[in-house]
Amino acid sequence: MNFNNLINDENCVFLKSKTKTEAILELLELVEKSGKVRQMENLKKEIFYREQIMSTGIGQGIAIPHVRFEGVDSPMILAGLAPGGISDYDSIDDQMVKIVIMIIVGDEQHKEYLRILSLVVGKLKEKSFQKNLLGAQNNEEIGAILKGEVK
């Protein structure tokens, strides 16, 4: 599994959303458009159930909603930037969320799930990476930064 192959420019967007629910739904619309996931309504329920258990706002302006789901054949990464911030994300440090990276993998893809989550968190921990990502000018640039093609 090549991490860069999981990044698709069509799945990298500037979020119009101002709330956590809207942001998650906006990224889920991209999932639906991709046609790569069966049972979209069940996926929505799983993502929001996960958020009820514990917010995926990990601090430093970052949220990583993630789920293993049976209706997925291959892992997906979606990226949304909210430069103005999402204030109701319930992040662990109470900061507004500006970067939302959604990870969806098949329910049997446990190793891939952990590997992708680890890679995403590793990249996002770097302040310079966050700054570059928030400085992106368009969807393609978001994808290129995530892939490490732009420094």
Long-range contacts (C-beta under 8 A, 24 or more apart in sequence): 1-75, 1-112, 1-115, 3-116, 3-119, 3-147, 4-147, 4-148, 6-75, 6-76, 6-77, 6-116, 7-77, 7-79, 7-143, 7-146, 7-147, 8-34, 8-143, 9-139, 9-140, 9-142, 9-143, 10-34, 10-139, 11-76, 11-77, 11-78, 11-79, 11-143, 12-78, 12-79, 12-80, 12-139, 12-140, 12-142, 12-143, 12-146, 13-79, 13-80, 13-81, 13-139, 13-142, 14-80, 14-81, 14-82, 14-83, 14-139, 14-142, 15-80, 15-81, 15-82, 15-86, 15-100, 17-80, 17-82, 17-86, 18-82, 18-84, 18-86, 18-87, 19-86, 19-88, 20-51, 20-57, 20-63, 20-86, 20-88, 20-89, 20-90, 20-97, 21-48, 23-63, 23-80, 23-82, 23-86, 23-89, 23-97, 23-100, 24-48, 24-51, 24-65, 24-100, 24-102, 26-80, 27-65, 27-78, 27-80, 27-100, 27-102, 28-102, 30-78, 31-76, 31-78, 31-102, 31-104, 34-76, 36-72, 36-73, 36-74, 36-76, 37-69, 37-71, 37-72, 37-76, 37-104, 38-71, 38-72, 39-70, 39-71, 40-71, 42-69, 42-71, 43-67, 43-69, 43-71, 43-72, 43-104, 47-102, 55-89, 55-90, 55-91, 55-92, 57-89, 57-90, 57-91, 57-92, 57-97, 58-91, 58-92, 58-121, 59-91, 59-92, 59-93, 59-95, 60-93, 60-95, 60-124, 60-125, 60-130, 61-85, 61-91, 61-95, 61-96, 61-97, 61-98, 61-99, 61-130, 62-91, 62-97, 62-98, 62-99, 62-100, 62-101, 62-124, 62-130, 63-89, 63-91, 63-97, 63-99, 63-100, 63-101, 64-100, 64-101, 64-102, 64-103, 64-117, 64-120, 64-121, 64-124, 65-100, 65-102, 65-103, 66-102, 66-103, 66-104, 66-113, 66-117, 67-103, 67-104, 67-105, 68-105, 68-106, 68-107, 68-109, 68-110, 68-113, 69-104, 69-105, 69-106, 69-107, 70-106, 70-107, 72-104, 72-105, 72-106, 72-107, 72-109, 73-106, 74-106, 75-103, 75-104, 75-105, 75-106, 75-109, 75-112, 75-113, 75-116, 76-102, 76-103, 76-104, 76-105, 77-101, 77-102, 77-103, 77-116, 77-120, 77-146, 78-102, 78-104, 79-142, 79-143, 79-146, 81-133, 81-134, 81-136, 81-142, 83-134, 98-134, 99-124, 99-130, 99-133, 99-134
